[in-house]
Amino acid sequence: MISAVYLFLLHYFYNKSSPNIANAALALAGCVLFGGFLGLLDDWIDLRWRYKAFLPLFAFLPLAVLREGTPQMATYIFGKIDFSAIYFNGIPIGELFFYFCIIPVIVTVVTNTVNQLGGLNGLETICPSIVMIGLMLTSSRYSLLLIVPLATYLTLAFFNVQGKIFVGNTGSFAAGITLASYAVLANIEQTLLISILPYIFNSSLILLNIFIFRKRAALALKGRKLFSDHRRSLATLLTYYRPSTERQLVALISSIIAIFTFLAVLVWWLG
């Protein structure tokens, strides 16, 4: 809520002096509110994963309706693709494809992967904060949009690590949608992709075991340390080889996220 209020205020005060920032703030505020509401809905009624996985699809609407985000995307294989230049019989099919296919996929994948890397005090707040910092460093023009969202998640992280605040699906959904939406607005999808590779790896392990082997990841507690006898997620993979306390495991996973975020910033800087 604090982030949304801040973004609405940015829209109001920058509406005349900097319309680009104002419109981006409005679009991001809409996405954050969508994300928070969808996460709250899941916390209330405890949706099954088969339904929850598609909830973020609705969160792309503010970006598509307001036509925010540059329909040009840098790719590692095909170079930079300008979707706005693709027409068929006078219809901008490329731009429509970008807003109604690519953006929903980005928002859905990022939100679900962020949501799946949780369950331990600090993961849902520290890791998204690290990625936010990386995104801000690679998009100075729009970094103003993330000042309060980042400050909010860092504050939550301080209490979350101590087990005094639990953000739940409401916080993780809002964080994932914030990262995805901001990357689209700032046209830094490549930076986001590199930064969240550990998230993607974690989700891939989880989904592989659920859909193929019908087994779920789970951590066990022995004394003060968490351990696992299987490798079905990033957390269980790490504790399979090295049992750790909760804080040690959170610090290790956060360090992995930080390494990939640093790599993303380095690639952007060298590019």
Secondary structure, DSSP 4 states (H G I P E B T S, - for coil): -HHHHHHHHHHHHTTTT-HHHHHHHHHHHHHHHHHHHHHHHHHHH---HHHHTTGGGGGGHHHHHTT-S-SEEEETTTEEEEGGG--BTTB-HHHHHIIIIIHHHHHHHHHHHHHHS-SSTTHHHHHHHHHHHHHHHT-TTTGGGGHHHHHHHHHHHHHHHTTS---HHHHHHHHHHHHHHHHHHHT-HHHHHHHTHHHHHHHHHHHHHHHTS------EEETTEEE-SS-SSHHHHHHHHS-B-HHHHHHHHHHHHHHHHHHHHHHHHH-
